[in-house]
Amino acid sequence: MESCNYHPLAASNFYCNACAKQYCTDCVDHSVASEARCFLCGGDLAYHVSTANIEPFWRRLEKAFKYPLNTNALTMVFGLAVLSSILTSLPLPGLVLLLLSLIVAGATVNYSFKCLTSTSDGDMTAPNMADAFSGTLGVLWQLLVMTLLVGAVVFILANQVSPWLGMLAGLVVIVGSPAILMCFAHTGSVLESINPLVFLRLIYRVGLAYWVLIIFLLIMMSSVTVISQLIGNQLSALSSILQATVTNYYAVVMFHLMGYLLYQYQDRLGFATADLSDQARRQDDPADVVLAHINVRLKEGEYQRVDELFRHGIELARRDKRLWARYFEFLVRTGHASALQTFADPYLNFLLETAQTDRLASDYKKIRQVAPAYLPAHPNLRFQLANQCQVGGDALSVVQLINGMHRQFPDYDQLIAAYRLMKLALDDLPKMAGQAEKCQSLIESLQRKALVKSAADGADSAPSPESSGSA
């Protein structure tokens, strides 16, 4: 498998000629719709898909059998089985019965082909129910014409040329039937699909995988027969519905596998699925583009450029939690103490603003490991941090955060509450019993000052005697 330069387990979908690098779709600049650019040189990237990029269909067998297990497909599988069974038991005129049977058969065939074509375009979800009744009889008539033409050719060869040649032609048609159906789904042309040069070329280009598909299809067809025999005909109506349901279910799985083979070998068959290309050339959110760019630069070891990208990204998308968290982890892991001290206050405030308080205590510890002297510049942030540290049982950090606040921030309105919190933390530290007593004394002193200030403020706001008399 051709791998991405930065993700060895991911297939590459883009190639940069200037940098000679392979990229997966997550390592590409998708900032502009329908464009894909290289983060390193800014140049346009060549989109490519190859067999090596896509998971082989035999590894997807479990997913293939789950493919019909959704509301749309199950409704079609069971609903058409019920309809076909009901029709056989209704006393309808022959022509009406034939017409209704053709409609049900046409819907079944049409839906199966929709599964094939949508899978070959890279869509791994079953089509909508409405698709089964879009041009219901068109595909069925074309398949009948195809069958008559192929049968006529085999008959002519056997009777007019040589029985052995007729047998050989019949064997080629039987083995090539899946290829004929795949060609028809891809081209929509009856004559082109039954052209031996066309369907044999498909078999040749796909190679061994085609024969593996044949084996799986034969196994599934045999399974349908065995399951039908196990169901039996004891309860004719119920048995008929169950057998038709099993047949329809396996038909959807088989056509899905044929479509996946087209999807897997699209490069060998000379076409590329538009859906895959459009998905690879999606337009990403600005924050996603910045994060993808950061990942590439990190792999290149360009840490200064990564730092610039983080700061630019946060300015661009200030509410994006991923950018803040990733930049914080980057600074912690690289041990960039001065940058981390500058970033710490905005980061911790962002955690408060976005209700991520559960991260405050643990991230504060990480900051202190890189920058031991760090203390938040704002008193409220220190108080909030101290609260979270106390909840987390980190009494020492509470003391470090609150200690000295009465001198640094004498006008902070939560000063008494902060020192009460510090007193609780000191009580949890047996070796600091003396400090706890001093803290209690400080709290009482702050309370007295607060009372005096409150009284003074009250006196200042009271009306003077002169103003009372004049009133």
VENQUIPE-V605919 format. One record per residue. RES is the residue in three letters. OMEGA is omega in whole degrees, -180 to 180 (NA if undefined). Layout:
# VENQUIPE-V605919
res	omega
RES	OMEGA
RES	OMEGA
This chain:
# VENQUIPE-V605919
res	omega
MET	174
GLU	-172
SER	174
CYS	180
ASN	-175
TYR	179
HIS	-174
PRO	-179
LEU	-179
ALA	178
ALA	178
SER	176
ASN	-177
PHE	178
TYR	177
CYS	-180
ASN	-177
ALA	-178
CYS	-178
ALA	-179
LYS	175
GLN	180
TYR	167
CYS	-175
THR	179
ASP	-178
CYS	-174
VAL	179
ASP	179
HIS	-176
SER	179
VAL	-179
ALA	177
SER	176
GLU	175
ALA	-176
ARG	179
CYS	178
PHE	-174
LEU	-177
CYS	180
GLY	-177
GLY	176
ASP	-180
LEU	176
ALA	179
TYR	177
HIS	174
VAL	179
SER	179
THR	-178
ALA	-179
ASN	-169
ILE	-180
GLU	180
PRO	-174
PHE	-179
TRP	174
ARG	-177
ARG	-176
LEU	180
GLU	178
LYS	180
ALA	180
PHE	175
LYS	-177
TYR	-180
PRO	-174
LEU	171
ASN	-172
THR	-177
ASN	-175
ALA	-179
LEU	177
THR	179
MET	-178
VAL	-178
PHE	-178
GLY	179
LEU	177
ALA	179
VAL	-180
LEU	-179
SER	179
SER	179
ILE	-178
LEU	-178
THR	-178
SER	-179
LEU	179
PRO	-177
LEU	174
PRO	-175
GLY	-177
LEU	178
VAL	179
LEU	179
LEU	-178
LEU	180
LEU	178
SER	178
LEU	179
ILE	179
VAL	178
ALA	179
GLY	179
ALA	179
THR	180
VAL	-178
ASN	180
TYR	178
SER	179
PHE	176
LYS	176
CYS	-179
LEU	-175
THR	-180
SER	177
THR	-180
SER	177
ASP	177
GLY	178
ASP	-175
MET	174
THR	-177
ALA	-179
PRO	177
ASN	-180
MET	-177
ALA	-179
ASP	-179
ALA	-176
PHE	176
SER	-175
GLY	-170
THR	-173
LEU	-176
GLY	-178
VAL	-179
LEU	178
TRP	-180
GLN	177
LEU	177
LEU	177
VAL	179
MET	-179
THR	180
LEU	-180
LEU	180
VAL	179
GLY	179
ALA	180
VAL	179
VAL	180
PHE	-180
ILE	180
LEU	-178
ALA	-174
ASN	-176
GLN	-177
VAL	-178
SER	177
PRO	180
TRP	178
LEU	176
GLY	178
MET	179
LEU	179
ALA	178
GLY	179
LEU	179
VAL	180
VAL	-180
ILE	-180
VAL	-176
GLY	-177
SER	177
PRO	179
ALA	178
ILE	180
LEU	179
MET	177
CYS	-180
PHE	178
ALA	-178
HIS	-174
THR	-175
GLY	-178
SER	179
VAL	-176
LEU	180
GLU	-177
SER	-178
ILE	176
ASN	-177
PRO	-180
LEU	-178
VAL	-175
PHE	175
LEU	176
ARG	177
LEU	179
ILE	-178
TYR	-176
ARG	178
VAL	174
GLY	-173
LEU	-177
ALA	180
TYR	-179
TRP	174
VAL	177
LEU	179
ILE	-179
ILE	179
PHE	180
LEU	178
LEU	179
ILE	-179
MET	179
MET	177
SER	179
SER	179
VAL	180
THR	-179
VAL	-179
ILE	179
SER	178
GLN	179
LEU	178
ILE	177
GLY	-177
ASN	-178
GLN	175
LEU	-166
SER	-177
ALA	-180
LEU	179
SER	-180
SER	179
ILE	-179
LEU	-180
GLN	179
ALA	178
THR	179
VAL	180
THR	-180
ASN	180
TYR	-180
TYR	178
ALA	179
VAL	179
VAL	-178
MET	180
PHE	175
HIS	179
LEU	178
MET	177
GLY	-180
TYR	178
LEU	175
LEU	-179
TYR	-177
GLN	-174
TYR	-177
GLN	-179
ASP	179
ARG	-178
LEU	171
GLY	174
PHE	178
ALA	-178
THR	-179
ALA	-177
ASP	-179
LEU	180
SER	180
ASP	179
GLN	-179
ALA	-180
ARG	-179
ARG	173
GLN	-177
ASP	173
ASP	-179
PRO	180
ALA	178
ASP	178
VAL	180
VAL	-179
LEU	177
ALA	178
HIS	179
ILE	-180
ASN	180
VAL	-178
ARG	176
LEU	179
LYS	179
GLU	179
GLY	-178
GLU	-172
TYR	178
GLN	179
ARG	178
VAL	179
ASP	179
GLU	-179
LEU	178
PHE	-178
ARG	178
HIS	-179
GLY	180
ILE	175
GLU	-178
LEU	-177
ALA	-171
ARG	-177
ARG	-178
ASP	-176
LYS	-177
ARG	-179
LEU	179
TRP	-177
ALA	-179
ARG	180
TYR	178
PHE	-180
GLU	178
PHE	-179
LEU	179
VAL	-176
ARG	179
THR	177
GLY	-178
HIS	-171
ALA	-176
SER	179
ALA	-179
LEU	178
GLN	178
THR	-175
PHE	-170
ALA	-178
ASP	177
PRO	-179
TYR	-179
LEU	175
ASN	177
PHE	177
LEU	178
LEU	-177
GLU	-176
THR	175
ALA	176
GLN	-175
THR	180
ASP	-179
ARG	-172
LEU	-174
ALA	-177
SER	-179
ASP	176
TYR	178
LYS	179
LYS	179
ILE	-178
ARG	178
GLN	180
VAL	-179
ALA	-173
PRO	-176
ALA	-174
TYR	168
LEU	180
PRO	-177
ALA	-177
HIS	-176
PRO	-178
ASN	178
LEU	178
ARG	180
PHE	179
GLN	177
LEU	-179
ALA	177
ASN	-179
GLN	178
CYS	178
GLN	177
VAL	-179
GLY	177
GLY	-179
ASP	-175
ALA	-178
LEU	179
SER	177
VAL	-180
VAL	-180
GLN	-177
LEU	-174
ILE	-174
ASN	177
GLY	-178
MET	-179
HIS	177
ARG	-178
GLN	-175
PHE	-175
PRO	-177
ASP	-179
TYR	-171
ASP	179
GLN	-174
LEU	-178
ILE	178
ALA	180
ALA	-178
TYR	172
ARG	177
LEU	179
MET	178
LYS	177
LEU	180
ALA	180
LEU	177
ASP	179
ASP	-180
LEU	-175
PRO	-177
LYS	-177
MET	-180
ALA	179
GLY	179
GLN	179
ALA	178
GLU	178
LYS	180
CYS	179
GLN	178
SER	179
LEU	179
ILE	180
GLU	178
SER	179
LEU	179
GLN	179
ARG	179
LYS	-180
ALA	179
LEU	179
VAL	-180
LYS	-179
SER	179
ALA	179
ALA	179
ASP	179
GLY	179
ALA	-180
ASP	-176
SER	-179
ALA	179
PRO	-180
SER	180
PRO	-180
GLU	-179
SER	179
SER	-180
GLY	180
SER	179
ALA	NA
